[in-house]
Amino acid sequence: MNDVICIVGPTASGKTSLSIELAKIIDGEIISADSMQIYKDLNIGTAKVTEEEMQGITHHMIDIISLNSDFSVADFKKICYEKIDDIIKRGRVPIIVGGTGLYISSVILDMNFEEQEIDQKYRDMLYKLAENFSNEYVYNMLREVDEKSANEIHPNNLKRVIRALEMYKSNKTKSEHMEEEKERINNTQIKYKFKLFCLKLDKEILNERINKRVDKMIQEGLEDEAKIVYKLPNCTAKQAVGYKEFFEYFENKIDLNKVIEDIKLKTRQYAKRQMTWFKKMPNLIYLDATNTKDKIIEEIMVNIYEK
Protein backbone atom coordinates (compact mmCIF):
# COMPACT_ATOMS: atom_id res chain seq x y z
CA MET A 1 0.00 0.00 0.00
CA ASN A 2 1.40 3.39 -1.01
CA ASP A 3 0.96 6.38 1.30
CA VAL A 4 -0.41 9.64 -0.09
CA ILE A 5 -0.61 12.63 2.24
CA CYS A 6 -3.46 15.11 1.88
CA ILE A 7 -3.45 18.51 3.55
CA VAL A 8 -6.78 20.31 3.38
CA GLY A 9 -8.36 23.24 5.15
CA PRO A 10 -10.14 26.52 4.55
CA THR A 11 -8.61 29.35 2.56
CA ALA A 12 -5.95 31.33 4.47
CA SER A 13 -5.32 28.50 6.95
CA GLY A 14 -1.66 28.08 5.95
CA LYS A 15 -1.80 24.96 3.76
CA THR A 16 0.78 26.18 1.22
CA SER A 17 3.66 27.06 3.54
CA LEU A 18 3.04 24.00 5.75
CA SER A 19 3.07 21.59 2.81
CA ILE A 20 6.35 23.04 1.49
CA GLU A 21 8.08 22.60 4.86
CA LEU A 22 6.73 19.05 5.11
CA ALA A 23 7.87 18.22 1.55
CA LYS A 24 11.40 19.36 2.39
CA ILE A 25 11.52 16.92 5.29
CA ILE A 26 9.98 13.81 3.69
CA ASP A 27 11.26 14.28 0.13
CA GLY A 28 7.80 15.07 -1.16
CA GLU A 29 6.27 16.66 -4.23
CA ILE A 30 3.10 18.71 -4.06
CA ILE A 31 -0.03 18.18 -6.15
CA SER A 32 -2.29 21.22 -6.01
CA ALA A 33 -6.00 20.47 -5.53
CA ASP A 34 -7.27 23.97 -6.20
CA SER A 35 -9.84 24.44 -8.96
CA MET A 36 -8.60 27.96 -9.79
CA GLN A 37 -4.82 27.53 -9.54
CA ILE A 38 -4.92 25.25 -12.58
CA TYR A 39 -5.49 28.37 -14.72
CA LYS A 40 -2.71 30.48 -16.14
CA ASP A 41 -2.84 34.26 -15.49
CA LEU A 42 -4.78 33.90 -12.22
CA ASN A 43 -2.14 34.50 -9.56
CA ILE A 44 -3.28 37.08 -7.04
CA GLY A 45 -6.92 36.09 -6.54
CA THR A 46 -6.03 32.41 -6.25
CA ALA A 47 -3.18 33.01 -3.77
CA LYS A 48 -1.00 30.96 -6.11
CA VAL A 49 2.35 29.88 -4.73
CA THR A 50 5.28 31.78 -6.25
CA GLU A 51 8.56 30.29 -7.48
CA GLU A 52 10.33 31.85 -4.50
CA GLU A 53 7.79 30.43 -2.04
CA MET A 54 8.19 26.93 -3.54
CA GLN A 55 11.79 26.83 -2.25
CA GLY A 56 12.72 24.28 -4.90
CA ILE A 57 9.86 21.89 -4.10
CA THR A 58 8.19 20.50 -7.24
CA HIS A 59 4.53 21.55 -7.61
CA HIS A 60 2.08 19.89 -9.98
CA MET A 61 -1.33 20.96 -11.36
CA ILE A 62 -0.57 24.68 -11.33
CA ASP A 63 -0.76 26.86 -14.46
CA ILE A 64 -1.70 23.92 -16.68
CA ILE A 65 -4.51 25.38 -18.83
CA SER A 66 -5.64 28.70 -20.29
CA LEU A 67 -8.62 30.63 -18.95
CA ASN A 68 -10.67 29.72 -22.02
CA SER A 69 -10.18 25.98 -21.55
CA ASP A 70 -12.63 23.54 -19.98
CA PHE A 71 -11.41 21.41 -17.10
CA SER A 72 -13.58 18.98 -15.15
CA VAL A 73 -13.28 17.11 -11.87
CA ALA A 74 -12.85 13.95 -13.97
CA ASP A 75 -9.87 15.60 -15.70
CA PHE A 76 -8.35 16.45 -12.34
CA LYS A 77 -8.82 12.94 -10.97
CA LYS A 78 -7.24 11.31 -14.03
CA ILE A 79 -4.17 13.58 -14.07
CA CYS A 80 -3.81 13.44 -10.28
CA TYR A 81 -3.61 9.63 -10.31
CA GLU A 82 -0.99 9.84 -13.05
CA LYS A 83 1.03 12.30 -10.95
CA ILE A 84 0.73 10.11 -7.83
CA ASP A 85 1.98 7.05 -9.71
CA ASP A 86 4.89 8.97 -11.23
CA ILE A 87 5.95 10.53 -7.91
CA ILE A 88 5.86 7.17 -6.09
CA LYS A 89 7.72 5.47 -8.95
CA ARG A 90 10.55 8.00 -8.50
CA GLY A 91 10.76 7.20 -4.77
CA ARG A 92 9.17 10.42 -3.56
CA VAL A 93 6.08 11.12 -1.47
CA PRO A 94 2.94 12.65 -3.05
CA ILE A 95 1.38 15.45 -1.00
CA ILE A 96 -2.04 16.59 -2.23
CA VAL A 97 -2.75 20.12 -1.01
CA GLY A 98 -5.82 22.27 -1.56
CA GLY A 99 -9.17 23.60 -0.59
CA THR A 100 -11.41 22.32 -3.40
CA GLY A 101 -13.32 19.59 -1.61
CA LEU A 102 -14.70 17.87 -4.69
CA TYR A 103 -11.22 17.57 -6.20
CA ILE A 104 -9.92 15.93 -3.02
CA SER A 105 -12.94 13.62 -2.71
CA SER A 106 -12.72 12.56 -6.35
CA VAL A 107 -9.25 11.16 -5.67
CA ILE A 108 -9.47 9.70 -2.18
CA LEU A 109 -12.85 8.05 -2.89
CA ASP A 110 -12.01 7.09 -6.49
CA MET A 111 -15.24 8.71 -7.63
CA ASN A 112 -16.58 7.58 -10.98
CA PHE A 113 -17.37 10.23 -13.59
CA GLU A 114 -19.24 8.61 -16.44
CA GLU A 115 -18.43 9.85 -19.89
CA GLN A 116 -21.47 11.80 -20.96
CA GLU A 117 -22.14 12.65 -24.55
CA ILE A 118 -22.45 16.41 -24.89
CA ASP A 119 -25.51 17.86 -26.58
CA GLN A 120 -23.83 21.08 -27.68
CA LYS A 121 -27.08 22.63 -28.95
CA TYR A 122 -28.75 22.04 -25.59
CA ARG A 123 -25.74 23.42 -23.71
CA ASP A 124 -25.59 26.51 -25.93
CA MET A 125 -29.30 27.06 -25.40
CA LEU A 126 -28.90 26.98 -21.62
CA TYR A 127 -26.04 29.47 -21.74
CA LYS A 128 -28.16 31.70 -23.98
CA LEU A 129 -31.06 31.54 -21.52
CA ALA A 130 -28.72 32.55 -18.70
CA GLU A 131 -27.40 35.43 -20.77
CA ASN A 132 -30.86 36.67 -21.75
CA PHE A 133 -32.77 36.01 -18.53
CA SER A 134 -30.18 35.42 -15.74
CA ASN A 135 -28.37 32.53 -14.07
CA GLU A 136 -31.25 32.21 -11.63
CA TYR A 137 -33.64 31.47 -14.50
CA VAL A 138 -31.57 28.42 -15.52
CA TYR A 139 -31.07 27.47 -11.86
CA ASN A 140 -34.85 27.39 -11.39
CA MET A 141 -35.09 25.02 -14.36
CA LEU A 142 -32.85 22.64 -12.43
CA ARG A 143 -34.82 23.08 -9.21
CA GLU A 144 -37.99 22.01 -11.01
CA VAL A 145 -36.50 18.68 -12.15
CA ASP A 146 -33.85 17.89 -9.51
CA GLU A 147 -34.40 19.82 -6.32
CA LYS A 148 -31.86 17.79 -4.36
CA SER A 149 -29.04 18.72 -6.74
CA ALA A 150 -30.22 22.33 -6.87
CA ASN A 151 -29.90 22.55 -3.09
CA GLU A 152 -26.24 21.54 -3.37
CA ILE A 153 -25.27 23.95 -6.15
CA HIS A 154 -24.97 27.73 -5.87
CA PRO A 155 -27.36 29.50 -8.30
CA ASN A 156 -24.46 31.47 -9.78
CA ASN A 157 -22.35 28.39 -10.47
CA LEU A 158 -23.74 28.24 -13.98
CA LYS A 159 -21.36 25.57 -15.20
CA ARG A 160 -22.42 23.06 -12.54
CA VAL A 161 -26.10 23.97 -12.93
CA ILE A 162 -25.91 23.30 -16.66
CA ARG A 163 -24.07 20.01 -16.14
CA ALA A 164 -26.79 18.88 -13.74
CA LEU A 165 -29.47 19.75 -16.32
CA GLU A 166 -27.52 17.84 -18.97
CA MET A 167 -27.48 14.80 -16.71
CA TYR A 168 -31.23 15.06 -16.20
CA LYS A 169 -31.72 15.26 -19.96
CA SER A 170 -29.72 12.04 -20.29
CA ASN A 171 -32.34 10.32 -18.06
CA LYS A 172 -30.37 10.33 -14.81
CA THR A 173 -30.39 13.19 -12.32
CA LYS A 174 -27.16 14.32 -10.70
CA SER A 175 -28.50 13.29 -7.27
CA GLU A 176 -29.32 9.80 -8.58
CA HIS A 177 -25.82 9.52 -9.98
CA MET A 178 -24.30 10.54 -6.64
CA GLU A 179 -26.38 7.94 -4.76
CA GLU A 180 -25.15 5.24 -7.13
CA GLU A 181 -21.64 6.58 -6.67
CA LYS A 182 -21.83 6.26 -2.87
CA GLU A 183 -22.86 2.62 -3.25
CA ARG A 184 -20.00 1.96 -5.69
CA ILE A 185 -17.45 3.67 -3.43
CA ASN A 186 -18.46 1.48 -0.48
CA ASN A 187 -17.54 -1.57 -2.55
CA THR A 188 -14.35 -0.23 -4.12
CA GLN A 189 -10.82 -1.13 -3.06
CA ILE A 190 -8.63 2.00 -3.20
CA LYS A 191 -5.03 1.26 -4.20
CA TYR A 192 -3.47 4.07 -2.14
CA LYS A 193 -3.43 4.66 1.59
CA PHE A 194 -4.52 8.28 2.02
CA LYS A 195 -3.58 10.17 5.18
CA LEU A 196 -5.90 13.17 5.52
CA PHE A 197 -4.97 16.20 7.63
CA CYS A 198 -7.16 19.26 8.01
CA LEU A 199 -5.93 22.60 9.33
CA LYS A 200 -8.45 24.10 11.71
CA LEU A 201 -8.78 27.59 13.19
CA ASP A 202 -11.20 29.41 15.44
CA LYS A 203 -13.68 31.43 13.39
CA GLU A 204 -12.43 34.80 14.65
CA ILE A 205 -8.79 34.04 13.86
CA LEU A 206 -9.62 32.67 10.41
CA ASN A 207 -11.80 35.67 9.57
CA GLU A 208 -9.00 38.03 10.55
CA ARG A 209 -6.56 36.13 8.32
CA ILE A 210 -9.03 36.24 5.42
CA ASN A 211 -9.58 39.98 5.79
CA LYS A 212 -5.83 40.66 5.82
CA ARG A 213 -5.29 38.41 2.80
CA VAL A 214 -7.96 40.26 0.80
CA ASP A 215 -6.39 43.63 1.68
CA LYS A 216 -3.03 42.29 0.51
CA MET A 217 -4.55 41.03 -2.76
CA ILE A 218 -6.05 44.46 -3.44
CA GLN A 219 -2.66 46.09 -2.87
CA GLU A 220 -1.00 43.58 -5.21
CA GLY A 221 -3.35 44.38 -8.11
CA LEU A 222 -6.36 42.06 -7.84
CA GLU A 223 -8.48 44.57 -9.74
CA ASP A 224 -6.37 44.23 -12.90
CA GLU A 225 -6.58 40.45 -12.71
CA ALA A 226 -10.37 40.65 -12.30
CA LYS A 227 -10.58 42.77 -15.47
CA ILE A 228 -9.04 39.90 -17.45
CA VAL A 229 -11.73 37.54 -16.15
CA TYR A 230 -14.51 40.09 -16.69
CA LYS A 231 -13.73 40.38 -20.40
CA LEU A 232 -13.83 36.63 -21.05
CA PRO A 233 -17.11 34.91 -22.06
CA ASN A 234 -18.36 31.99 -19.96
CA CYS A 235 -15.05 31.07 -18.29
CA THR A 236 -15.22 29.17 -15.01
CA ALA A 237 -13.28 31.88 -13.17
CA LYS A 238 -16.24 34.25 -13.60
CA GLN A 239 -17.88 32.37 -10.71
CA ALA A 240 -14.82 32.53 -8.45
CA VAL A 241 -14.83 34.60 -5.28
CA GLY A 242 -12.46 37.53 -5.64
CA TYR A 243 -13.28 38.16 -9.28
CA LYS A 244 -17.05 38.22 -9.74
CA GLU A 245 -17.45 40.84 -6.97
CA PHE A 246 -15.66 43.35 -9.22
CA PHE A 247 -18.08 43.06 -12.13
CA GLU A 248 -20.65 45.59 -10.91
CA TYR A 249 -17.78 47.93 -10.03
CA PHE A 250 -16.54 47.75 -13.63
CA GLU A 251 -20.09 48.66 -14.68
CA ASN A 252 -20.07 51.70 -12.32
CA LYS A 253 -22.84 50.27 -10.13
CA ILE A 254 -20.88 50.05 -6.85
CA ASP A 255 -17.71 51.56 -5.38
CA LEU A 256 -14.42 49.85 -4.58
CA ASN A 257 -15.04 49.74 -0.83
CA LYS A 258 -18.20 47.72 -1.48
CA VAL A 259 -16.21 45.32 -3.68
CA ILE A 260 -13.61 44.77 -0.96
CA GLU A 261 -16.21 44.16 1.75
CA ASP A 262 -18.10 41.76 -0.52
CA ILE A 263 -14.95 39.77 -1.29
CA LYS A 264 -14.16 39.47 2.43
CA LEU A 265 -17.71 38.37 3.23
CA LYS A 266 -17.93 35.85 0.36
CA THR A 267 -14.49 34.45 1.21
CA ARG A 268 -15.51 33.92 4.84
CA GLN A 269 -18.68 32.17 3.65
CA TYR A 270 -16.63 30.04 1.26
CA ALA A 271 -14.27 29.01 4.07
CA LYS A 272 -17.28 27.86 6.08
CA ARG A 273 -18.51 25.74 3.15
CA GLN A 274 -15.04 24.24 2.77
CA MET A 275 -15.00 23.06 6.38
CA THR A 276 -18.51 21.62 6.03
CA TRP A 277 -17.26 19.55 3.09
CA PHE A 278 -14.06 18.41 4.81
CA LYS A 279 -15.93 17.25 7.91
CA LYS A 280 -17.56 14.56 5.76
CA MET A 281 -14.23 13.08 4.67
CA PRO A 282 -13.23 9.69 6.12
CA ASN A 283 -10.52 9.31 8.80
CA LEU A 284 -9.82 13.05 8.92
CA ILE A 285 -7.15 14.19 11.37
CA TYR A 286 -7.51 17.79 12.56
CA LEU A 287 -4.47 19.99 13.14
CA ASP A 288 -4.42 23.23 15.12
CA ALA A 289 -3.28 25.79 12.55
CA THR A 290 -2.27 28.25 15.29
CA ASN A 291 0.57 25.97 16.37
CA THR A 292 4.07 26.45 14.99
CA LYS A 293 4.89 24.68 11.71
CA ASP A 294 7.39 22.49 13.54
CA LYS A 295 4.74 21.29 15.99
CA ILE A 296 2.18 20.67 13.22
CA ILE A 297 4.72 18.75 11.14
CA GLU A 298 5.71 16.69 14.19
CA GLU A 299 2.05 15.71 14.63
CA ILE A 300 1.77 14.81 10.93
CA MET A 301 4.93 12.69 11.11
CA VAL A 302 3.65 10.78 14.14
CA ASN A 303 0.43 9.94 12.29
CA ILE A 304 2.19 9.03 9.04
CA TYR A 305 4.64 6.62 10.65
CA GLU A 306 2.45 5.25 13.43
CA LYS A 307 2.77 1.48 13.85
Helices and strands as residue ranges (DSSP letters): E 2-8, H 15-26, E 28-32, H 51-54, E 59-60, H 73-89, E 93-98, H 101-108, H 120-133, H 135-145, H 147-152, H 158-169, H 174-186, E 192-200, H 203-220, H 222-230, G 236-239, G 244-246, H 247-250, H 256-278, E 284-288, H 293-304
